[in-house]
Every structure is written in C-alpha cells, then in structure tokens.
Amino acid sequence: MFVIIVGGGKTGSYLAQLLLDVGYQVAIIEARPEVLERLQQELPPGTVVAGDGSSPAVLELAGIRQAQVLAAVTGEDEANLVITTLARFEFNVPRIIGRVNNPKNAWLFTADMGVDVALNQADILSKLIAEEMSLGDMMVLLKLRRGEYALVEEKLQPKSRLLQAPLQQLDLPETCVIAAVIRQGRVLAPRGNMMFEAGDEVLAVVSNDALPALKWLFAPAQS
C-alpha cells in the first residue's frame, strides 16, 4: 500500500516511520527547510518530497495518482482542507485522513471536503475519558470498525454474574464475543463449558449498544 503524508512535523514523521516499519510505501511532503533536513536524516532516501502539499504539481511529484491513502496532518486546518479536497476531487484518492488542529473547525472536516476520517485529538481524548467514567472498571483497549465495536477488559470480582454458569449458558448479547481469559498469568481460550473464576481477566469484543448489558454481566449479583 502506498500512503502519502502531507506535513512532516512530529505527527507526520512519527506516522511515516510507523508505516515504513510495517512495510508500507510512504512519501512525506514538507516545505519547511529545517524540517526537511531532519526528515531526510531520519527517513530512507526517496521518502521525502520537498514542496507545498497544497500544490497539485507537488502532489503529482509525490505520486498521488498511485496512492491508496493520503493523510493531511499539517499544523494548519485550512491547508489540510485544501489538501483533502484536492486529493479526493482532483486525484480520486480512495482513502483520505485529515488532522483537526482547532476543535472549533471539526465541523468542516466532512465528506464534502473530501475527508473520510477526521483526527480530532480533543474529541478523541474527551470520548476516552467519558468511556472510562461510564464503564467503571471496564477498560477499553481498542476501538474497531470506526468505533462501532470495542475490545474491552475487566477483572472479575467475587459474586460477578459471569461466575454463576458455564460460558455456553450465559446470556451474552448477540454482538459480544468472549475473546480470551487470563487466569494466573496464563491465557485461556474460551470454551462452552468454561467456568469463570474470581480474578479472571476477561477480554471481550462488543458492540457499543451491547456494552451496558455486558457491564451488567460483569458486575456482582445483588444479594
């Protein structure tokens, strides 16, 4: 997969290195001379393209017609929107990511501006905090399918409802799968006849609408 990153600051350079490490082809566009010098020292030859990423000619030079993904992660929202619009409507890039620097501008980062995914750090942080507050001891490890599902973990307390019957008899939500159980440092594969024990760390994949039901099952039964 070929990914173009526009913006060589901390976000862009870190993203480029991550993608290169897992085998993606990457081009990173940057105009600032001092940043270009650093990028050319840190990244493989041929990765860095000098120029203004909002210029169609520079995007062409970077190989945008062959790109599957473009990420506009400069420090200027206006520039990111120009870049995402060009990428979608001029060059038909299949997947476009835009960084939102000022949360007040988040409403602009829509499909009409060519953006498939808007990376709004303030919004992401606020949602994570809200999730942790609402889920009590349940920890959200990973969001999946654009946030529709989550990989969650919780340590079972004594009298948890999950301790009352084998896995196959538990009334789990339809959109929930028990993925693994960690017991005394060992990873166990869930089976239908498994009985949970207090202290088990249970990992589950669950949809957002099924989270309350799963949390109820994890909680201690009322005596």
C-alpha positions as a Markdown table, in Angstrom:
| # | Residue | x | y | z |
|---|---|---|---|---|
| 1 | Met | 0.0 | 0.0 | 0.0 |
| 2 | Phe | 1.2 | 3.5 | -0.9 |
| 3 | Val | 0.5 | 6.3 | 1.6 |
| 4 | Ile | 1.2 | 10.0 | 1.1 |
| 5 | Ile | 1.6 | 12.1 | 4.2 |
| 6 | Val | 1.4 | 15.9 | 4.0 |
| 7 | Gly | 3.1 | 17.5 | 6.9 |
| 8 | Gly | 6.5 | 16.5 | 8.4 |
| 9 | Gly | 6.1 | 17.6 | 11.9 |
| 10 | Lys | 6.0 | 15.3 | 14.9 |
| 11 | Thr | 2.7 | 13.7 | 13.9 |
| 12 | Gly | 3.6 | 13.2 | 10.2 |
| 13 | Ser | 7.2 | 12.0 | 10.8 |
| 14 | Tyr | 6.0 | 9.5 | 13.5 |
| 15 | Leu | 3.3 | 8.2 | 11.3 |
| 16 | Ala | 5.7 | 7.8 | 8.4 |
| 17 | Gln | 8.1 | 5.8 | 10.5 |
| 18 | Leu | 5.4 | 3.5 | 11.8 |
| 19 | Leu | 4.1 | 2.8 | 8.3 |
| 20 | Leu | 7.6 | 2.2 | 6.9 |
| 21 | Asp | 8.3 | -0.2 | 9.8 |
| 22 | Val | 5.3 | -2.4 | 8.8 |
| 23 | Gly | 6.2 | -2.4 | 5.1 |
| 24 | Tyr | 4.1 | 0.3 | 3.6 |
| 25 | Gln | 5.4 | 2.5 | 0.8 |
| 26 | Val | 5.4 | 6.1 | 2.0 |
| 27 | Ala | 6.0 | 9.6 | 0.6 |
| 28 | Ile | 6.0 | 12.5 | 3.1 |
| 29 | Ile | 5.7 | 16.1 | 1.8 |
| 30 | Glu | 7.2 | 19.0 | 3.7 |
| 31 | Ala | 8.1 | 22.6 | 2.7 |
| 32 | Arg | 10.0 | 23.9 | 5.8 |
| 33 | Pro | 13.8 | 23.7 | 5.2 |
| 34 | Glu | 14.7 | 22.9 | 8.8 |
| 35 | Val | 12.1 | 20.1 | 9.0 |
| 36 | Leu | 13.1 | 18.8 | 5.6 |
| 37 | Glu | 16.7 | 18.4 | 6.8 |
| 38 | Arg | 15.6 | 16.4 | 9.8 |
| 39 | Leu | 13.3 | 14.2 | 7.8 |
| 40 | Gln | 16.0 | 13.4 | 5.3 |
| 41 | Gln | 18.2 | 12.3 | 8.1 |
| 42 | Glu | 15.6 | 10.1 | 9.8 |
| 43 | Leu | 13.8 | 8.5 | 6.8 |
| 44 | Pro | 15.0 | 6.4 | 3.9 |
| 45 | Pro | 16.2 | 8.0 | 0.7 |
| 46 | Gly | 13.3 | 8.8 | -1.7 |
| 47 | Thr | 10.7 | 9.1 | 1.0 |
| 48 | Val | 10.8 | 12.9 | 1.5 |
| 49 | Val | 9.3 | 15.3 | -1.1 |
| 50 | Ala | 10.1 | 19.0 | -0.8 |
| 51 | Gly | 7.3 | 21.4 | -1.5 |
| 52 | Asp | 3.9 | 22.7 | -0.7 |
| 53 | Gly | 1.4 | 19.8 | -0.2 |
| 54 | Ser | -1.5 | 22.0 | -1.3 |
| 55 | Ser | 0.1 | 22.3 | -4.8 |
| 56 | Pro | -1.2 | 19.8 | -7.4 |
| 57 | Ala | 2.2 | 19.7 | -9.0 |
| 58 | Val | 3.9 | 18.7 | -5.8 |
| 59 | Leu | 1.2 | 16.1 | -5.1 |
| 60 | Glu | 1.8 | 14.7 | -8.6 |
| 61 | Leu | 5.6 | 14.7 | -7.9 |
| 62 | Ala | 4.9 | 12.6 | -4.7 |
| 63 | Gly | 3.0 | 10.1 | -6.8 |
| 64 | Ile | -0.6 | 10.8 | -5.7 |
| 65 | Arg | -2.1 | 9.1 | -8.7 |
| 66 | Gln | -0.8 | 5.8 | -7.3 |
| 67 | Ala | -1.7 | 6.5 | -3.6 |
| 68 | Gln | -4.3 | 4.4 | -1.8 |
| 69 | Val | -4.3 | 6.7 | 1.2 |
| 70 | Leu | -3.5 | 10.4 | 1.9 |
| 71 | Ala | -3.1 | 11.8 | 5.3 |
| 72 | Ala | -3.1 | 15.7 | 5.6 |
| 73 | Val | -1.6 | 16.3 | 9.0 |
| 74 | Thr | -0.1 | 19.8 | 8.8 |
| 75 | Gly | -0.5 | 22.2 | 11.7 |
| 76 | Glu | -3.0 | 24.4 | 9.7 |
| 77 | Asp | -6.6 | 23.3 | 9.3 |
| 78 | Glu | -7.0 | 25.5 | 6.2 |
| 79 | Ala | -4.1 | 23.8 | 4.5 |
| 80 | Asn | -5.4 | 20.3 | 5.5 |
| 81 | Leu | -8.8 | 21.0 | 4.0 |
| 82 | Val | -7.3 | 22.3 | 0.7 |
| 83 | Ile | -5.2 | 19.1 | 0.5 |
| 84 | Thr | -8.0 | 16.7 | 1.3 |
| 85 | Thr | -10.3 | 18.4 | -1.3 |
| 86 | Leu | -7.6 | 18.1 | -4.0 |
| 87 | Ala | -6.9 | 14.5 | -3.1 |
| 88 | Arg | -10.5 | 13.5 | -3.3 |
| 89 | Phe | -11.9 | 15.5 | -6.2 |
| 90 | Glu | -8.8 | 16.1 | -8.3 |
| 91 | Phe | -6.9 | 12.9 | -7.9 |
| 92 | Asn | -9.6 | 10.4 | -6.6 |
| 93 | Val | -7.5 | 9.0 | -3.7 |
| 94 | Pro | -9.6 | 6.2 | -2.2 |
| 95 | Arg | -9.0 | 6.9 | 1.5 |
| 96 | Ile | -8.3 | 10.4 | 3.0 |
| 97 | Ile | -7.5 | 11.3 | 6.5 |
| 98 | Gly | -7.5 | 14.9 | 7.8 |
| 99 | Arg | -6.0 | 16.2 | 11.1 |
| 100 | Val | -8.1 | 18.7 | 13.0 |
| 101 | Asn | -5.9 | 21.2 | 14.9 |
| 102 | Asn | -8.6 | 23.5 | 16.3 |
| 103 | Pro | -11.7 | 21.6 | 17.6 |
| 104 | Lys | -13.9 | 24.6 | 16.5 |
| 105 | Asn | -13.1 | 23.6 | 12.9 |
| 106 | Ala | -14.1 | 20.0 | 13.2 |
| 107 | Trp | -17.4 | 20.6 | 11.5 |
| 108 | Leu | -15.6 | 21.4 | 8.3 |
| 109 | Phe | -13.8 | 18.0 | 8.1 |
| 110 | Thr | -16.6 | 16.1 | 6.3 |
| 111 | Ala | -17.1 | 14.1 | 3.1 |
| 112 | Asp | -18.0 | 17.3 | 1.3 |
| 113 | Met | -14.4 | 18.4 | 1.9 |
| 114 | Gly | -13.0 | 15.0 | 0.8 |
| 115 | Val | -12.4 | 13.8 | 4.4 |
| 116 | Asp | -13.1 | 10.1 | 5.2 |
| 117 | Val | -11.6 | 10.2 | 8.7 |
| 118 | Ala | -11.1 | 13.4 | 10.8 |
| 119 | Leu | -8.5 | 13.1 | 13.5 |
| 120 | Asn | -9.6 | 15.5 | 16.2 |
| 121 | Gln | -7.3 | 14.9 | 19.2 |
| 122 | Ala | -9.5 | 16.9 | 21.6 |
| 123 | Asp | -12.6 | 14.9 | 20.6 |
| 124 | Ile | -10.7 | 11.5 | 20.9 |
| 125 | Leu | -9.5 | 12.4 | 24.4 |
| 126 | Ser | -12.9 | 13.5 | 25.6 |
| 127 | Lys | -14.5 | 10.3 | 24.4 |
| 128 | Leu | -11.9 | 8.2 | 26.0 |
| 129 | Ile | -12.4 | 10.0 | 29.3 |
| 130 | Ala | -16.2 | 9.6 | 29.0 |
| 131 | Glu | -15.9 | 5.9 | 28.3 |
| 132 | Glu | -13.6 | 5.3 | 31.3 |
| 133 | Met | -16.0 | 7.2 | 33.6 |
| 134 | Ser | -19.1 | 5.4 | 32.3 |
| 135 | Leu | -17.6 | 1.9 | 32.2 |
| 136 | Gly | -16.3 | 1.8 | 35.8 |
| 137 | Asp | -13.6 | -0.8 | 36.0 |
| 138 | Met | -14.1 | -2.0 | 32.4 |
| 139 | Met | -11.2 | -0.8 | 30.3 |
| 140 | Val | -11.5 | -0.1 | 26.6 |
| 141 | Leu | -8.3 | -1.4 | 25.0 |
| 142 | Leu | -9.1 | -0.8 | 21.3 |
| 143 | Lys | -11.8 | 0.7 | 19.1 |
| 144 | Leu | -12.8 | -1.3 | 16.0 |
| 145 | Arg | -14.8 | -0.7 | 12.8 |
| 146 | Arg | -14.7 | 3.2 | 13.2 |
| 147 | Gly | -15.7 | 3.0 | 16.8 |
| 148 | Glu | -18.7 | 0.7 | 16.3 |
| 149 | Tyr | -17.1 | -2.1 | 18.4 |
| 150 | Ala | -14.5 | -2.2 | 21.2 |
| 151 | Leu | -12.1 | -4.7 | 22.7 |
| 152 | Val | -12.7 | -4.4 | 26.4 |
| 153 | Glu | -11.1 | -6.0 | 29.5 |
| 154 | Glu | -12.3 | -6.4 | 33.1 |
| 155 | Lys | -11.1 | -8.3 | 36.1 |
| 156 | Leu | -13.9 | -10.4 | 37.6 |
| 157 | Gln | -14.8 | -9.7 | 41.2 |
| 158 | Pro | -16.3 | -12.2 | 43.6 |
| 159 | Lys | -20.0 | -12.7 | 43.0 |
| 160 | Ser | -19.8 | -11.5 | 39.4 |
| 161 | Arg | -22.7 | -12.8 | 37.4 |
| 162 | Leu | -20.2 | -14.4 | 35.0 |
| 163 | Leu | -19.3 | -16.9 | 37.8 |
| 164 | Gln | -22.8 | -18.4 | 38.0 |
| 165 | Ala | -22.8 | -20.7 | 35.0 |
| 166 | Pro | -20.7 | -22.2 | 32.2 |
| 167 | Leu | -19.9 | -19.8 | 29.3 |
| 168 | Gln | -22.4 | -21.6 | 27.0 |
| 169 | Gln | -25.3 | -20.9 | 29.4 |
| 170 | Leu | -24.6 | -17.2 | 29.9 |
| 171 | Asp | -27.0 | -14.7 | 28.4 |
| 172 | Leu | -24.3 | -12.8 | 26.4 |
| 173 | Pro | -25.5 | -10.1 | 24.0 |
| 174 | Glu | -25.6 | -11.3 | 20.3 |
| 175 | Thr | -23.0 | -8.7 | 19.4 |
| 176 | Cys | -20.5 | -9.8 | 22.0 |
| 177 | Val | -17.8 | -12.4 | 21.9 |
| 178 | Ile | -15.5 | -13.5 | 24.8 |
| 179 | Ala | -12.1 | -13.4 | 23.1 |
| 180 | Ala | -9.7 | -14.7 | 25.8 |
| 181 | Val | -9.4 | -15.2 | 29.6 |
| 182 | Ile | -6.2 | -14.5 | 31.5 |
| 183 | Arg | -6.0 | -16.7 | 34.7 |
| 184 | Gln | -3.0 | -16.5 | 37.0 |
| 185 | Gly | -0.8 | -15.3 | 34.1 |
| 186 | Arg | -2.0 | -17.9 | 31.6 |
| 187 | Val | -4.0 | -17.1 | 28.5 |
| 188 | Leu | -7.0 | -19.5 | 28.2 |
| 189 | Ala | -9.2 | -20.0 | 25.1 |
| 190 | Pro | -12.8 | -19.7 | 26.0 |
| 191 | Arg | -14.8 | -22.9 | 25.6 |
| 192 | Gly | -18.5 | -23.6 | 26.1 |
| 193 | Asn | -18.0 | -25.5 | 29.3 |
| 194 | Met | -15.6 | -23.0 | 30.8 |
| 195 | Met | -16.4 | -21.8 | 34.3 |
| 196 | Phe | -15.1 | -18.3 | 35.1 |
| 197 | Glu | -13.3 | -17.7 | 38.4 |
| 198 | Ala | -12.9 | -14.6 | 40.6 |
| 199 | Gly | -9.7 | -12.8 | 39.5 |
| 200 | Asp | -10.0 | -13.8 | 35.8 |
| 201 | Glu | -9.2 | -11.0 | 33.4 |
| 202 | Val | -11.8 | -11.3 | 30.6 |
| 203 | Leu | -11.3 | -9.8 | 27.2 |
| 204 | Ala | -14.3 | -9.4 | 25.0 |
| 205 | Val | -15.2 | -7.8 | 21.6 |
| 206 | Val | -18.5 | -6.0 | 21.9 |
| 207 | Ser | -20.7 | -3.5 | 20.0 |
| 208 | Asn | -21.4 | -0.1 | 21.6 |
| 209 | Asp | -25.1 | -0.8 | 22.1 |
| 210 | Ala | -24.3 | -4.1 | 23.9 |
| 211 | Leu | -21.8 | -2.5 | 26.4 |
| 212 | Pro | -24.4 | -1.9 | 29.1 |
| 213 | Ala | -25.6 | -5.5 | 29.0 |
| 214 | Leu | -22.0 | -6.8 | 29.2 |
| 215 | Lys | -21.2 | -4.5 | 32.0 |
| 216 | Trp | -24.2 | -5.8 | 33.9 |
| 217 | Leu | -23.0 | -9.4 | 33.5 |
| 218 | Phe | -19.5 | -8.5 | 34.7 |
| 219 | Ala | -20.9 | -6.8 | 37.8 |
| 220 | Pro | -21.5 | -8.6 | 41.2 |
| 221 | Ala | -25.0 | -10.0 | 41.6 |
| 222 | Gln | -27.1 | -8.3 | 44.2 |
| 223 | Ser | -27.6 | -10.4 | 47.3 |
